[in-house]
Amino acid sequence: MALNVNNKQADELTRKFAEMEGIGITEAIVKAMREAIDRRRRAETPLGTVQRVLAKHGIAVSPEAARPLPRSVYDEMWDDKRDEH
């Protein structure tokens, strides 16, 4: 699959990076994208994402909320679904 970039800044940055690394343009794009993806993966864990989103929306998680719901809650949900049919 071809990649066609019609952005002067993207072209300049890619060429500069390729020159700095001593590699071709295609390799530069692949390397830069891998590094960016790796940085993102290391920057925030799934738990960190959850904590960030909760904090953004002002949601506090109490120790009670972290405990699993009792089976009766699930049974009640399924009983309601069966009654609808």
Secondary structure, 3 states (H helix, E strand, C coil): CCCCCCCHHHHHHHHHHHHHHCCCHHHHHHHHHHHHHHHHHHHCCHHHHHHHHHHHCCCCCCHHHHCCCCHHHHHHHHHHHHHHC
